[in-house]
Amino acid sequence: MDINHSKLKISFFSILAILLFVSCQQTLPELTQSNYSVIFDYKDEESLPTSRLSVFVESSSDVRRYAHIQVSSKESDLTWNIDEISRITSNGIQWAGNTNLVVPENQVIPQGIYEVIYFNADDKSDKEYIDVSYDPKIYSLNYKELIEYMKNKPSVSEIIIYDAEGKVLYYGNKLSEFSNVRGIWNAYSNAVTYQDILCLPGRYTICILPEKKVQLEEIQ
């Protein structure tokens, strides 16, 4: 009986060790690819834009386990430590990142290589690298100048439509029916404001234009 009991104990602890090892392995972040966008926000038609960097990675491990992200520019001394993580699941693909990485006032977003490290709650990590590139000329363009600039670029037009509470009613390609206010209202009678968006190929540069109202007098 003693021998069998010892064997049972050995077997139990062996299985426990295997389970713990597998569990630890499963908690490792597993990043498969990364993506970025440099976003220029226009608050009105006169002001120059503000900018922010958006960084996301696709993950084959559960993005709910991610607790912290560190993004570092290898071309400068800028580092972002991020605890507020946006998690997105679409068509079975998981993404995690942040859309609001801003630089100090009077600085521009550095171009070049960035190191992006994702940490689980137990500090296990995985890293990816992104190569940020964009035209810094956009910093000096107001709304009208940007429109002219984009005429010579293979840009894609998108639109965001909001209700009175700021809830997004639609976000996607600017379809022909959204070319005027009446078309927006016909599709979404509770639409109150909208923003046009101009994206360069690959969505590496995104320009979000000033918010406009869905004016009732324009519909009638």
C-alpha positions in Angstrom: 0.0 0.0 0.0 2.8 2.4 0.9 4.5 1.7 -2.5 1.3 2.4 -4.4 0.7 5.5 -2.4 4.2 6.8 -3.2 3.6 6.0 -6.9 0.3 7.9 -6.7 2.0 10.9 -5.1 4.8 10.9 -7.7 2.3 10.6 -10.5 0.1 13.4 -9.2 3.0 15.8 -8.8 4.3 14.9 -12.3 0.9 15.7 -13.8 0.7 18.9 -11.7 4.1 20.0 -13.0 3.1 19.4 -16.6 -0.1 21.3 -16.1 1.7 24.2 -14.5 4.3 24.2 -17.3 1.6 24.2 -20.0 -0.3 26.9 -18.1 2.8 29.1 -18.0 3.4 28.5 -21.7 -0.1 29.6 -22.5 0.3 32.9 -20.6 3.1 34.1 -22.9 2.1 36.9 -25.3 2.2 35.7 -28.9 2.3 38.6 -31.3 1.9 37.8 -35.0 2.1 41.2 -36.7 2.0 44.9 -35.9 0.5 47.9 -37.5 0.6 51.7 -37.0 -1.1 54.9 -38.2 0.0 58.5 -37.8 -3.3 60.4 -37.2 -3.7 64.1 -37.9 -6.8 65.7 -36.2 -8.3 68.9 -37.5 -10.5 70.7 -35.0 -11.6 73.4 -37.5 -10.8 74.8 -41.0 -8.2 77.4 -39.9 -6.0 75.6 -37.3 -3.1 73.4 -38.1 -3.6 69.7 -37.0 -2.6 68.0 -33.9 -1.1 64.5 -34.2 -1.0 61.2 -32.4 0.3 57.7 -33.1 -1.8 54.6 -33.1 -0.1 51.2 -32.6 -1.8 47.8 -32.7 -0.6 44.2 -32.9 -2.4 41.1 -33.9 -2.2 38.4 -31.3 -2.6 34.6 -31.4 -2.8 34.6 -27.6 -5.7 36.0 -25.5 -5.5 39.8 -25.6 -7.5 40.0 -22.3 -4.3 38.9 -20.6 -2.3 41.9 -21.7 -1.8 44.4 -18.9 0.8 46.8 -20.2 2.4 48.1 -23.4 5.7 49.9 -23.9 6.4 51.7 -27.1 9.9 53.2 -27.7 11.2 55.2 -30.5 14.7 54.0 -31.4 15.4 57.3 -33.2 14.7 59.4 -30.1 14.4 59.2 -26.3 10.5 59.0 -26.4 8.9 56.1 -24.6 5.2 55.5 -23.9 4.1 53.2 -21.1 0.5 52.3 -21.7 -1.9 50.7 -19.2 -5.1 51.7 -21.1 -5.3 49.0 -23.8 -7.9 48.8 -26.5 -8.8 45.3 -27.4 -10.5 44.4 -30.6 -11.8 41.0 -31.9 -12.9 40.9 -35.5 -13.6 37.8 -37.7 -11.8 35.7 -35.1 -8.7 37.9 -35.2 -7.5 39.6 -32.0 -5.9 43.0 -31.8 -4.6 45.1 -28.9 -3.1 48.5 -28.8 -3.7 52.2 -28.2 -4.8 55.1 -30.6 -3.6 58.1 -28.5 0.2 58.2 -28.3 1.1 61.9 -28.3 4.4 63.6 -28.2 5.4 66.6 -26.1 4.2 70.0 -27.3 6.2 71.5 -30.2 7.6 68.1 -31.2 6.6 65.9 -34.1 6.2 62.1 -34.1 9.6 60.6 -34.8 10.0 58.6 -37.9 12.0 55.3 -38.0 12.0 52.1 -36.0 9.9 51.6 -32.8 10.1 48.7 -30.4 6.7 47.6 -29.1 6.6 45.3 -26.1 3.5 43.6 -24.7 3.4 42.5 -21.1 1.0 40.1 -19.4 0.0 40.7 -15.8 2.8 38.3 -14.8 5.4 40.4 -16.8 5.9 37.8 -19.5 6.4 39.7 -22.7 6.8 39.5 -26.5 7.9 42.3 -28.8 7.4 43.6 -32.3 9.1 46.3 -34.4 7.4 48.9 -36.6 8.9 51.3 -39.1 7.0 54.6 -38.9 7.0 56.7 -42.0 4.8 59.7 -43.1 5.1 63.1 -44.8 5.8 65.7 -42.0 4.6 68.4 -44.4 1.1 67.7 -43.2 1.9 69.4 -39.9 2.0 72.7 -41.8 -1.2 72.3 -43.8 -4.5 73.7 -42.7 -7.8 72.2 -43.8 -8.0 73.8 -47.3 -4.3 73.1 -48.0 -4.7 69.5 -46.9 -7.6 69.0 -49.4 -5.4 70.4 -52.2 -2.5 68.2 -51.0 -4.6 65.1 -51.0 -5.9 65.7 -54.6 -2.4 64.5 -55.8 -2.4 61.5 -53.6 -4.1 58.1 -54.0 -6.2 58.7 -50.8 -9.3 56.9 -49.7 -12.3 58.8 -48.3 -14.0 57.5 -45.2 -16.7 59.0 -42.9 -17.8 58.8 -39.3 -21.5 59.6 -38.5 -22.6 60.3 -34.9 -25.9 60.7 -33.1 -26.7 63.4 -30.5 -24.8 61.5 -27.7 -21.7 61.0 -29.8 -22.4 57.3 -30.5 -21.0 56.1 -33.8 -23.8 55.3 -36.2 -21.5 54.5 -39.1 -17.8 54.3 -39.8 -16.4 53.2 -43.1 -15.9 54.1 -46.7 -17.6 57.3 -47.8 -20.3 55.8 -50.0 -21.9 57.8 -52.8 -25.1 58.3 -50.7 -23.0 60.1 -48.1 -21.7 62.7 -50.5 -24.2 65.3 -49.1 -26.1 66.0 -45.9 -29.4 64.7 -47.3 -27.9 61.4 -48.1 -26.5 61.1 -44.6 -29.9 61.9 -43.1 -31.7 59.5 -45.4 -29.6 56.7 -44.1 -29.5 57.8 -40.5 -32.4 60.1 -39.5 -30.9 60.4 -36.0 -27.5 61.6 -37.3 -26.4 64.9 -35.8 -22.7 65.3 -36.8 -20.2 63.7 -39.1 -16.5 63.8 -39.9 -14.7 63.1 -43.2 -11.5 61.1 -43.1 -8.8 60.9 -45.7 -6.4 57.9 -45.6 -3.3 57.3 -47.6 -2.6 53.7 -48.8 -2.2 51.2 -46.1 -3.8 53.6 -43.6 -0.4 54.6 -42.3 -1.4 58.2 -42.5 -5.0 59.2 -41.5 -6.4 62.8 -41.5 -9.6 63.3 -39.6 -11.3 66.5 -40.8 -13.3 68.9 -38.7 -16.7 67.8 -37.3 -19.7 69.1 -39.2 -23.3 69.2 -38.3 -26.1 67.5 -40.2 -28.1 70.7 -40.6 -31.8 70.3 -40.9 -32.2 73.4 -43.1 -29.8 71.8 -45.6 -32.0 68.7 -45.8 -35.3 70.5 -46.5 
